[in-house]
């Protein structure tokens, strides 16, 4: 469900990423970057508060 919501948000709200015709690549790259950001956020918060 969350992946679908992120996909729709990127497809509709960031039109600049869709201009070159690489719509799926741009969307998937954003999703991978978002997941990496969330993993780092949780990991660093855990390490700092240890």
Residue pairs with C-beta under 8 A, 6 or more apart in sequence:
3 31
6 30
6 31
6 34
7 27
7 31
10 17
10 26
10 27
10 30
10 31
11 18
11 23
11 27
14 26
14 30
17 23
17 26
17 27
17 30
18 26
20 26
